[in-house]
């Protein structure tokens, strides 16, 4: 595997163990139902696809990390 994510950009639901790929049209509000502190300061009607475009990231945890980074 050598450093590659074995889930290929998908994430594992901790409750069920199921692997899922979040859709680009998923809203921030929907994500916050599972992850309450996701993307603070971002409108709840913004889409995951839009956040992926502005951050250049694909995985939700990478998008969240990129949004927390100081801008500069």
C-alpha positions in Angstrom: 0.0 0.0 0.0 3.0 2.3 0.6 1.3 5.4 2.1 -1.8 5.2 -0.1 -5.2 5.6 1.5 -6.8 2.1 1.1 -10.3 3.7 1.0 -9.4 5.8 -2.1 -11.1 9.0 -0.8 -14.0 7.3 0.8 -14.6 7.4 4.5 -15.8 4.8 7.0 -18.9 5.4 9.1 -17.8 4.7 12.7 -21.2 3.5 13.8 -21.8 0.9 11.2 -18.3 0.4 9.8 -19.7 0.9 6.3 -17.6 2.7 3.7 -19.1 5.7 1.9 -18.3 8.3 -0.6 -19.9 11.6 0.2 -21.6 13.3 -2.8 -20.6 16.7 -4.0 -24.1 18.0 -3.6 -24.2 17.2 0.1 -24.7 20.4 2.1 -22.6 21.6 5.0 -25.8 21.5 7.1 -26.2 17.8 6.4 -22.6 17.1 7.3 -23.0 19.0 10.5 -25.7 16.6 11.6 -22.9 14.0 11.9 -19.9 16.4 12.5 -21.2 19.4 14.5 -18.0 21.5 14.2 -17.6 21.0 10.5 -16.6 24.1 8.6 -17.4 26.8 11.1 -18.3 30.1 9.5 -19.4 28.4 6.2 -23.1 28.7 5.3 -25.1 25.6 5.9 -26.4 25.6 2.3 -22.9 25.5 0.8 -22.1 22.2 -0.9 -19.3 19.8 -0.3 -18.5 20.1 -4.0 -18.0 23.9 -3.6 -15.7 23.4 -0.6 -13.7 20.8 -2.5 -13.3 23.3 -5.3 -12.0 26.1 -3.1 -9.7 23.9 -1.0 -8.5 21.5 -3.7 -9.1 18.6 -1.3 -11.5 15.6 -1.8 -11.8 13.8 1.5 -14.0 15.5 4.1 -11.4 15.5 6.8 -8.9 17.1 4.4 -11.5 19.7 3.4 -12.1 20.5 7.1 -8.4 20.7 7.8 -7.9 23.1 4.8 -10.7 25.3 6.0 -9.1 25.5 9.5 -5.7 26.6 8.1 -4.9 30.3 8.5 -5.1 32.2 5.3 -2.1 34.0 4.3 
